[in-house]
Amino acid sequence: MGEFYCPLHIYVGLDALNVLKGYSAKAALLVTDRFFSENGMAKAVAARLPGCRVEIFDRVTPDPTAALAAGGAAVCRRLKPELLIALGGGSPMDCAKAIRMASEMPMTFVAIPTTSGSGAEVTSFSILTHQGVKHPLVDPALRPDVAILDPMFLEALPPKLIADTGMDLLAHCVEAVAATGATAFSDALAHGAASLAFLSLERSYRGDTSVRLALHQAATMAGMAFDSAGLGILHALAHSLGGALHLPHGRLCAMLLPAVLAVNAPKAQAAYARLARACGVTAASDHLALRGLGSAIVRLRRALDLPGTLWEAGVDRADYQKKREDILRAAQADPCCQTNPVPVTARELQQVMKAVAP
């Protein structure tokens, strides 16, 4: 039996942020990072809530920790807000989700993404780091109530951030179509989002701001797809590698994608072929379509100036070898493995790792 469920409101377009003016909250907690606190964007969001006491929690850092979320929950219990707002990329989203769960308070949760990749504004996933290990939390209670996709945040995105988050978007599509929970509904979203990524990601990276709202929507679509269908071995490894080696998540996804296609092909070839054709790959057979998809991903990765191996990304070989077994153990324990199309054993993990750490 298949299932698709995504119960939230999504507001899209210029001035979508003004939706906040419709809330009559007396107190709100805005979770963000120091960048948005210092550049005035957090205050611009708060200004959309006249008459509301807005406290800005701007201590979020990349790979937010469980301790940070606990600190935010303490602020939340003191403030007793009716509105919780997350502003930023995946890290503020993940932290705000954990704050909401830990505080156990009834609040309307509004997510305002400023990058186009994680899809966290519509998902029931949160990633917290504890003692150097990334721990995925999965619970429907983590899902925001409202997502606001406003292009005002997209004009000045750094090219490297566009590349990293864009490949995360594409990885979500690839994993969603092959995951054990995939349905026609999640496939339609993943196909549409991946097609937009192939059409627009390099253009955005090269400075074309006209395509950024489309990519922003694609990231949300991909988030809806994987939140329903599940993920797989790619994200399990990206989580464990990111926690151990401190590389950007999307950059790891870009490295891992081709090898994951090969590992999952025995069970997922037809699903990957449908995705390939939706993205414009023409091929006489599913096998050739799969090869074409892998080649297209590698070409896009190169066009975005992203590394293909850990060594190209600057990882020290000796440091990697010291952490390798811990990385593999953490990946195999990751809940994303549960929805991979092929059962994940040490063999599959080692096969993928050999491709990125030759």
PyMOL commands that set and color helices and strands:
alter all, ss='L'
color gray80, all
select helices_A, chain A and resi 16-22+34-38+41-46+66-79+90-103+120-122+140-142+151-153+159-178+184-205+209-229+233-245+249-278+286-303+317-333+335-339+346-356
alter helices_A, ss='H'
color red, helices_A
select strands_A, chain A and resi 9-12+27-33+53-60+83-88+108-113+125-130+133-138+146-149
alter strands_A, ss='S'
color yellow, strands_A
deselect
rebuild
show_as cartoon
